[in-house]
Amino acid sequence: MSPTGSLAKAASIGLLSPALDDLGVTHTPDGGRVRVWSGTADAVELVIFDGKDLDWITREIPLEPVGGGVWEITTPHLRVGSLYAVRVDGPHVPGNTFNPRTLLIEPYAKGLVTGGLGDWRSVAVDESFDWGGVAKPAVPLDRTIIYEGHLKGLSKRHPDVPPALHGTYAGLGHPAMIEHFLSLGVTTIQLLPIHAFASERRLLHHGLANYWGYNTVNFFSPHSPYATVASRIEGASAVLREVKQMVRSLHEAGLEVVLDVVYNHTSEEEIGGPRTSLRGIDNRSYYRQHADGAYIDVTGCGNSLDTSTDAAARLVLDSLRYWANEVQIDGFRFDLAATLGRDASHAFTPDHPLLRAIVDDPQLAGVKKIAEPWDVGMGGWQTGNFGDGWHEWNDRYRDRVRNFWLSDVDYARRASTPPVGIGGFATRLAGSSNTFSAERGPLASINFVTAHDGFTLRDLVSYDVKHNLGNGEHNRDGSDTNRSYNHGAEGPTDDERILATRRKAMRNLMGTLLLSAGIPMITAGDEFGRTQRGNNNAYCHDSVLTWLPWEHAQWQRDLFAHVRRLIALRQENPALRPSRFARLDQHTPSASVMDWYDEHGETMSGERWTNPSHRTIQYVATSTPELEQHNRTLLMVHGIERPIAVTLPQIDGVERYVSLWSSADETPRHDERAFAPGDVVPLVGTSMHLFRAE
């Protein structure tokens, strides 16, 4: 669908209706104007509070209906710094039960304050900020290296970040953090949610808190506890300025900022849960329901935003526009994105008007759009099915890579041979062409081996099973299918043989991630082997378990050096990061031609792809002239624990192979040894070796 056609379709159903423009608070010469949408309300009231007291009401002002379900008022009593709320009343029908006494968050509020226990007040903020001419870095997709981390956890323990800034927006923008990102070589910092969020009642009952933040209260307000004490004391406007200063500082260093956004559900939970905003304004229009008002929950979180309605879809779109333009955010990772693409019958469609509008909206041009392409509802697994303009977390990549280096090795130790050959692994290495169409290409795939949910890289090679007792759910939470392998001991061990094998396994996993076609995502702390002591669902731990440690042993410094080397090699060799899949029947610009050889230097036969006893390939990628330079690389992959001798292939135009990196080395080499075609290269068991072909 063309951009014009897609936006026209969205407009035809009301998603882009002018009636929904300028919702929220706008400051005018006559005072603050507030516009609130409710399709079934009989009355909407603005409540203004004393500037310091959340309970002292100073004004109660009725809003007037202006058409299209919008209620509006302009008043000199609503000014920058004002605390306010709305009250809504209407008919009691299935799916909508209004309570005119409930003080509600205005959905477009740019700032929030709370007295605790769900007692929220909206704040009219000053949005002004001096960006100093600093532009978005606009990192090309093929050069993008995503680094996923938790805003608080990244800087909370960093010794070179001042204690007053630990775990804050200002802390993330501190030079010490920027130096780490630049030294590693990542380009794009992807933050777990920083929209205002709350802890679920169940967690509070157990004395725990929602650390990750996937329980959004409001889609426009930043999470104020991540601001410094000084900013929080000054107020919501200062909190917003601190967020913007963080973004500006990272942009000045050439680093992008991507936000993990949770539009699929809200913190209002199931029916009977908190009534803080949307539920009290128009429950029927904002949440998916059966005819009798019972919720349809496809998120597993109690409710699901109903983006088949104009108001809910527009709320999401307007939030994205705000963060992308007013806060200068470079991209978004959409949690449980399949929920956003469900239509009025609750079925997923890649042509959902909201999904297409997000891609085609001129206000979101150049913004990276990353889908977590599933939810927990019927038909919720949609990897590979989002449309053009979307990038997707590739769980098929994650699972195959983990299987190849870990669970297959575990199986082979018990059964003498691995369960499968190398063909499926090679497909993932080359960009997952069996998952993403030729039109979308390899850059549609966000490749990852670990993420915030699940084992860390170190735990993936150290634990066979999860250890989540500390979560208060009797070890029932978290995935039981981890495709991990402890290599002979569960958790910590002093056995140097096991430890050395684990270290090599981590290097193999990182090498695969950073040398594969697609966009790689590294989880914060994996670059130096962080552990969560086997907890694969540490969402409720705001502690040293989840905060990054910054004192490292020598093996951790060596691992960091390997990751840094791999990132540099990826950037230096365009053959490793094609934008398109090559076609054998025609020249394909911005692609890499891929050739495959066995351990004898011969073209791979069909039998070799599927034979579990032959898990050795030589993968030659040759860039097309349209990339920055003509470039050719050779990657050896050996997926059996027995050592093997590999003969370098004879290829027209190749006179030598220059060694660039090997996972067998504890510390990465930089000697660039040269080998001739036909030379034999010894590989240790389960290892990788990268060459440049010249």
N, C-alpha and C positions, 0 to 999 in steps of 0.2 A: 504494500500500500504506500502511495506517495505521501510525503509529509502533509501536503495540502489536503489530500483526500482523508487522511487520518484525522486531522484536526477538524475537518468539516463533519466527519462522523461523530466526533466527540461533541461538537457544538450542537448537532442535531438532537442529541439526547439531553442537552442542558448542562453538560460538564463545564463548558466555557461560556455559559449564559452570563451576560452583563449583570443580571440580577444578583449574581454571587460575587461580583467584584467588590474589593475594598472592605471585606468583612474584618471585624476587629476594631481596634482603636486607631483613629487618624487625628493628628493634632492640626487644628485649623485656627485662623485668627479669632473665631468666635468661641473657641474652647475645644474640648475633646469630643470627637464624634465616635460613637460606638455603633456598630452594625452586627446584629446577631441573627443567625438563620434558625428557624424552627418551622417545619412544615405543618405542624398540627397545634401549635400553641394558641391559646386564647389571650394570653397576656405575658409580657416580658418586662422585667423591672431591673434597672441599674441600681446597685447598692454601693455607695461610696463610704469608706471608712476613714477614721482619723489616721494620719500618716504613720503613727507608731503603734497603734492598738488594733489588733486584728478583729476585735469584737465591738469596738465603739463605732456604731453607725452614725454618720453625719448627714447623709442624704439618701433618699429613696426616690428614684425618678422613673416613671413609666416610659417605656419605649413605644414608638408609634409604628404600626405596620405600613410598609412602603411598597408592598407587592412582592410576589415571588417567594413568599415565606420569610422575607427579611424584615426585621424590626430595627428601628434606628432612633437615635436621639443625639443632639449636640448640646453640650452644657459646659459653662465655664468652670464648673466644679470638678471636672475630670481633666487633670493636668499631669505633666511629667512628675512621677513619684507617687501619684495617687494609688492607693490600694482600693480595689473594687471587686465586685462579684456580680453575678446576675441571678435572678429568680425567674422561674418559668412556671406557668400554669396552663392547663389545657384539659381536654376531655379524657376521662378514664376509659380506654378501650384496650382490647388485647394487644399487648406489646408496648403500650404507653401508659404509665402510671405516674402522673405528675405530682410533685410535692411543692407547693408554692412557698414553703418555709425554707427549703434547702438553698443554701448559698453555693453557687456553682462557679467553677472556673470558666471564664470566657474562652472558647476554643482557640482563638487567635492571639491570646495573650503572649507577649514577648518576654514577660518576666513573672516569676511566682515567688511568694513567700509562704511559709507554713509555720504554724505553731505546734505541729506534730499531730499524730492520730488522725490524719486526713483532713486537717483544718487548713485549707488552702485559700489564698487570696491572690487574685491577679494584680499585676502592677503595670501601670502605664510608664513605659521606659523612654529614655532619650536614646535614639538609635544612632546619633551622630558619631563619626569616628574618622580620624585622619589616616587614610591608607598610605599616604606618602608616595603615591604613584607606583606602589608595588603591585605587580600584575600576577595573575595565576601562572604557575610554571608551565602548564600545558605539556606535560611529559608525553611523548608519543607512546602509543599503546605497546609497540614492540619493545620499547625500552623500559617499560614500567616494571618495577619490582615492589610488590606490596608487602608491607610490614604491619601485621595485625597485632594490636596491643590494647591494653586497658589504660585509660588516661591516668588514673590514680596509681595503678601498679607499676607503670613505667618509671616514674621518678620518685616514688615514695621512699626508697632506700638509697638513692644515688648520693654518694658522699660529696660530690662536687656541686650538687644543687643545694642552695641554702635551705635550712630546715623549714623556714616560713613558707617556702614554695613547694615543699614535698607533696606530691600527689595532687597538684593543682594544674589548672590551665597554664598559669605562668611557669610552673615547673617544667611542663612539657616543652614550652618555648624557650627554656633556658639554654645558653650556649653549650653546657655540658651534654645535654640530651641531643642537641643538634649535631655536636661533634661525633657522638656515637653513631647516629644515623648516617652521616656523611662518610665516616670511616668505614662502616660496613658496606655502603654503596647502594642502600635502598633508595627508592625515589618517592614512595607514596606511603604515608602513614595512615593506616586504617584504624580508626578508634571504635572500640565498643561503645554502646549508646551514651551520648551526652545530652540527649533530650531529658527534661525533668522526669524522674521516675520515682517509684515508691516500692517498698518491700511488701510482699504478699502477707496477708494476715497469718497464714500458716507458719511462715518463717518467723515472724515476730513472736508467735506463741512459743516457738522453740528457742527463742533467744538468738536467732540468726538474722541475717540481712541479705537482701538481694544485692550482690556485689557487681554482677555483670551489667545490670541495668535494663534487662529486656522486659520492662513492666512500665510502659510510658504513661505518664500523667497528662502531658501536654506536648503537642508536636512542634511548638514554636519556642518554648522557653528552654534555655540551657539549665543543666543540673547545677544548682547553686552550691551544693556541698563540695564541688570540685574547684570552686573559686577560693582564693586566699581569704584569710580571716578579714584582712583589710577591705577587700572588695565586698564581702558579705555584709560587713558593718555599714559600708557606704550605701549599699542598696543594689537593687536589680539592674539598674543602668550600669553600675560599675562592674557587675558580674558579666554582663554582655560585652563591655569594653575589654575585659580580660580575655574572653574567648576570642574576640577579634584580634587582639594583640598577639595571642598565641598563633593564630593563623597567619598574621602578617610576618611574624618572626620566622616561621617555617617557610613561607613563600620567599622571603628574602634569601634563604639558604637554598632555594631551588627545590624544596620539598613540598609535595602535594599533601592535602588533607582530605581523606575520605571518611564519611560518617556511616556507621552501622545504624540504620534507622528501623524502628519497629512500628510499622503502620498496620500490621495485621490484627492487632488487638490492643487493648488498653488496660490500665491498672484497675478498672472498675470490676474486673473479674466476672464471675458467674452471676446469675440473678440472685439477689440478696447480698451482693457484694457492695463495695463502696459506691456511693452516688456522688461523684465529684464534678462531672461535666456533661459528657455526651448523653449519658443515661437519663439525666434530669432535663435535658434540653429537647431531645427527640429520640427516644430509645428505639422506636420502630424504624426510623430512617437511618440510624447510624450502625445498628448491629444486626447481623443475620439472625432471622427468627423463623420458626414455624408459624402457622396461622394462629395458633393459640398463644403465641408470645414466648414459647420456650426457645432458648437460644440454640442455634446451630454452631457448634464449636469445632472448627477445623484447625485450630491452632494448639489445642491442648492447654489453653490458658484461661478457659472459662467463657470467653466471648470472641467474636470475629467481626472485624469492621466490614460493613456491607458496602463494598466499593461498586456495587451495581447501582447504587443511588447517586444522584448528582451531587448532593451535599457532601457525602463522605468522600467520594472521589475527588471533588474539588478541594476539600480540606487537605488531602494528601498532596495534590499538585501545588497548592499555594504554599504549603510548608516547604516543599522542595525548592520552589522559586525563592522563598525568603532566605533559606540557608545558602543557596547557590549564589545569590546576588548580594544580599545585605551582609552576609557573613563570609562570602567569598570561598565557600566550600567547593572542592574540586570534584567530588564524586560521592556516590552513595552505594552502600551495600544493603540491599533490601532483605531483612529477615523474613523468612517464610513467605517469599514473594509469590508463591502460587496462590496464596489467599487473595492477593490484590487482583489476580486475574480471573477470579470466579465471577460468573455472570448471575443474573437474577434467579437462575435455576441452581445456582451454587456449583456449577461445573466450570472447570478451568478452560479458558480459551486464550491462545497467544495473541489474538486480535482484540482482546478486551480494550475498550476505549481508553481506560486509564493507562494501561501498559503502553499503548501506542502514543498517547498524548505525552507521556513522560519522555519518550524518545524524540518526538517530533516538535515539542514545544520550543520555540526560538529562545525563550528565557533559560532553557536548560541545554542550549547548544554547547558542545564541547565538554559537558559534564559526564564523567564516567558513571555508567549504570550497571551495577553488579547484582545479580539475582541469586539468592539462595533458593534454588528452583524446586522447592517442595514445601508441603505442609503435612499435617497428620490426617487430613480428611480423605474421603474417597476420591481416587484419582489424583492424589496430591503429589506423587513423584513425577516431576516434569523435566528432569535434566535433559538438555538438548532441545527442548521444545519452545523456548522463548524466541521472540522474533529478532529481526535485524536491529542492531543498535544495542542489544543487551549482551552482557558477559555473564557467565554462569559459574558458580562453584561447581566443580566437576568431581562429584563423589565417586564416579566410576574410575577416574584417575587415581584418587586417593586409595581406593580399595585394591586396585590392581597393583599399584606400586608397593603397598604394604604386603600384599600377598607374595609378590615376587621375592622381596628381600627378607621377609620375616616368616610368615606362616608357612610358605612353601619350604623354607629351610628347616623349620621345625618338623614338618611332615617328612622331609627327606631323611632327617636323622633317625626317624622311627621306622621308615619304610624303604630305605636305601635309595629311592629316587623321588624327585619332586612330583607333585600331582599333575602338573601341566607343563607345556613347553613355553617358549619365549614369545610366541606370536602376539598374544594379547598385550603383553608388556610393551612390545615394540610399537604397537598401535598407539598406546598412550604417550610414549616417548616422542612420537612423530606428530602429535597434535590432536589425537582423538577424532580422526576423520569419520569414524563409525558413529559418533555422537553428534557432531556439528556439521552442518551442511557446507558444501563448497562455497556457497554465497557468503556464509558467515566466517568461515576460515578458522584457523587454529587460535586466533586471538579472542574468539568467543569463549574459550576455556580458561577459567581461573584454576590453575593447577595448585593443589595443596596436598601435603602429607599429614599435617596436623592443623588444628585450629583452636580457638579458645575453648570449645567444647570437645572433650576427648583427652586422651593422653598427650602430654608433651612429647617431644622427640625423644628425650632421654628415657621417659617412662615407657614409651612404645617399645624400646629395646630391652627394658628391664623388668617388665611385669607381664605375666600371662593373663591376669584377671584384674578387675578394678578393685580398689580399696576405698570405698566411699562411706564407711561407717560414720565418719564425722559430719555427714550431711543430715543426719537425723532421720533417715528413711530406711534403716536396717539394710543398707547396701542394695536396695532395690532400684535406686535411681541410676542414671547413666547407662550407656550402651554396654551390652554384654558381648557384642561382636566387634572386637577391636583389631583383629588381625595383627596382634602384637606377638612378641616372642621374647622371653626373658633370657634365653641363651644358656640356661642351665641352673639358674638360681633366681628365686623370686625376690626382687627388690635389691637392697644393698648387699654387696658381697666384697670380700677381700681377695677373691680368686682372680689373679691377674690375667689368666687366659680368658676367662669370661669377660672381664672388663675390656680387654683389647678387642675381642670380637664385637662387643657392644659398640665400641668407639668406631670400628670400621663400618658397622651397620649404619650408624648415624651418618657417616660420610657418604655411604652409598645412597641413602635416602635423600640427603641434601644435594648430592651430585645429580641424581635423577631429576629432582625438582628444578634445579637451576640450569640444566642442560636440555630440558624438554621444550618442544614447541608449545606455545601458549603463554599465558601471563602467570608468573609464579607468585605465590603468597607464602611468606615466612611468618610463623607465629613468634611473637616477641619472646626472647629468652632461649629459643631453640638454637640460636647462633652460638651460645655458650653452654648448652646442655642443662637448662633449668629443669628441676624436678618438682612435682606436686605430690611426691611420695605415693604414687599410684592412684590418686584421686582423678577420675576422668570426667568429673562433673562438678568442679569447684566453684559453682555459681554463687554459693552462699558463704564464701570465706573471704572476708576482707582482712587479711592477715599476712604474715610472712610466708604462708603457704602459697599465696598468689602474687605477692609483690616481687618484682625482679630483684635478684641478688646481684651485687656488683663487685663482690670479692670472688676471684676465680682461681681455681687450681691450674697447673700448667696444661693439663689435657683440655681444659675448657678454653684456654687462650689459643691452643692449637686448633681446636674446632672453629673458633671465631676466624682464625687466619684462613682456614679452608673455605668457609662460607664467603669471606671477603674475596678470596681468589676466584672462586666460581662465579660470583657476581661480575667481577671485572672481566673474566673471560667471556661471559655471556654478552657483555656490552661491546667487547672488542671484536666479536665474531658474528656478523649478521647472519651467517648461515644457520646459527642456532635459534634465531628468533624470526622465522618467516611470518609474514602477514597473511599469506594465502596458501592453500594447498596447491602443489604443482600438479599439472595434468600431463599425462604421457603423450597425448595426441596433439598438444599445442603448447606454445610458449606461454608461461604464466608469470606476469610481472610480480615482483615482491614476494616470490615464493622461493623455496629451497628444493632443489631436486634431490631426492633421497635414494640411495643405493644401499643394498644390504649384502653382507658377506659373512661366511661362516669362519670358523677358527682356522681353516686352511687357506683363507684368502680367496675362496671360490664363492660365486653367487649363491645365495641361499636357495636351497631346494624346498619344494612344498613340504616334504617330510620333515625337514629340519625345523620348520616353524612350529610344528605341533608335537614333536618328540620330546617327552620330558627328560630324556637322557642327554639332550643337546640344548643347553641353555646358554649358548655363547653366540654373540653376534658382533659384527663390525658395521657400524651405522655411519655412512658417509653422507654428509649434507653439503650441497653446493649451492651457493646463493646465485640468484639471477642478477644480471647487470644493473637492474633498477635500484638495488639496495646500495648502501654507501660505497661498497667496494666488492670486487669479486673475491669470494672467500669460500674455502672448503675446509671442513673439519671431519675427523674420524673419531668416533667414540666406540671403544671396546666395552662390552658388558659381558660379565661372566657370572652366571647365577647358580653355580654349584660350588660346594665347599672344597672340592678337590682342586689343586692347582692345574693349570693348563698352559701349553705353549701355543701362541697365536701367530700365524703368518700374516704379515701386512699385505694387502692386496696390490696387484699390479693394475694401475689405472692410467689411462692415457692422460698425459699432461702432468702427472704427479711424479716428481723426482725425489722427494724426500718427505718424511713425516717428522714433525717437530713435537716432542713431548711437552704438553702443557700442564697436565694435572693427573694425579693418580690417587684413588681412594685408599690404596695400600700404604701410603706414606702417613705416618703419624703427624708430621709437620709438612706442609706443602713445599715442594721444590720449586725453584725458579731457574734451573740450569738449562732448560729447553734443549735436552739431548735430541740429536737427529738420528733417524733410522731410514734405511733405504727400503723401497718396495721389495718384498720377498724376505726381508729380515724377520727373524722370529723374536717375539716379545713374550717373556714369561709373565703370566698373571697368577697371583695368589688366588685362593678360593674366594668366591663371592666378592668381586671387586670390579672397578671401572678404571679406564685409562683414556684420557682425551689427548688427541693430537691435532695439530694444524697441518693440512696437506698442502705442499708447495710444489 
